[in-house]
Amino acid sequence: MIASMPLGMICLWQEVESVNAKIAVSLPEQLLSVLDSLARKWATTRSGAVAELLRRAEQEELEVRLRQGYLEMAELHKAHAELFLPSQAEVFRGGD
C-alpha cells in the first residue's frame, strides 16, 4: 500500500507475518529458575527470553568470527607490507 506523504516522498507499508515454531524443551529446575528470572528482567515470556538468548549467542558467534577475520587480514597486510617495503623504499630513494 502506498500512503500519501509530503510532496516528493513515498512511504511503503508491508505487513510481515511472523511464523513461530513450537518446541518442547526440558530444563533442570535451576536453569528454569534462571530462565524465569531473565524473562522477568527483560519483561518477556519464557519463549521471548529463549529467543533473546539465542539472538545474543548468534551475535556473539558473529563477533568472534569477525574478530578472527580481522586478525587474519591484519597478518596478511603485515606480510604484504614486509614483502613490498624494500622495493617501495627503493622507489622512494630514487632507485639507488
C-alpha positions in Angstrom: 0.0 0.0 0.0 1.3 3.5 -0.8 0.3 6.2 1.6 0.1 9.9 0.8 3.1 11.7 2.1 4.5 15.2 1.8 5.4 16.2 -1.8 8.3 14.0 -3.2 8.0 11.3 -0.6 6.5 7.8 -0.9 6.0 5.5 2.1 5.5 1.8 1.6 4.0 -0.5 4.3 4.3 -4.2 4.1 2.7 -6.4 6.7 5.0 -9.1 7.8 3.5 -12.1 9.5 5.9 -13.9 11.8 5.6 -17.7 12.0 6.9 -19.2 15.1 7.7 -22.9 15.5 6.7 -24.6 18.7 9.2 -26.7 20.5 9.4 -28.5 23.8 12.5 -28.1 26.0 13.4 -29.9 29.1 15.4 -28.0 31.6 16.8 -28.7 35.1 15.0 -26.7 37.8 18.0 -24.5 38.3 18.1 -23.4 34.7 14.3 -23.0 34.6 14.7 -20.5 37.5 17.4 -18.7 35.6 15.1 -18.5 32.5 12.2 -17.2 34.6 14.5 -14.6 36.2 15.7 -13.4 32.7 12.1 -13.3 31.4 11.1 -11.1 34.3 14.2 -8.9 33.9 13.5 -8.5 30.2 9.8 -8.1 30.7 9.0 -11.0 28.3 7.8 -14.6 28.3 10.0 -17.7 28.6 9.8 -18.0 24.9 10.9 -14.4 24.5 13.8 -15.0 26.9 14.9 -18.1 25.0 14.7 -16.2 21.7 16.7 -13.3 23.1 19.4 -15.7 24.4 19.6 -17.3 21.0 19.9 -13.9 19.3 22.7 -12.9 21.7 24.5 -16.2 21.2 24.3 -15.8 17.4 25.6 -12.2 17.7 28.4 -13.3 19.9 29.4 -16.0 17.4 29.3 -13.5 14.6 31.6 -11.1 16.5 34.1 -13.9 17.2 34.2 -14.8 13.5 34.6 -11.2 12.5 37.3 -10.6 15.1 39.2 -13.7 13.8 38.8 -12.5 10.2 40.2 -9.0 11.1 43.2 -10.6 12.8 43.8 -12.8 9.8 43.6 -9.8 7.4 46.0 -7.8 9.7 48.5 -10.6 9.5 48.1 -10.7 5.7 48.5 -7.0 5.4 51.6 -7.1 7.6 53.1 -9.8 5.4 52.5 -7.8 2.3 54.0 -4.7 3.8 57.1 -6.6 4.8 57.4 -8.1 1.3 56.9 -4.9 -0.6 58.6 -2.4 1.8 62.2 -2.9 0.3 61.0 -2.2 -3.3 58.9 0.8 -2.1 61.8 2.2 -0.2 64.0 1.8 -3.3 61.5 3.8 -5.4 61.3 6.4 -2.7 65.1 6.8 -2.5 65.1 7.2 -6.3 66.4 3.8 -7.4 69.8 3.9 -5.8 
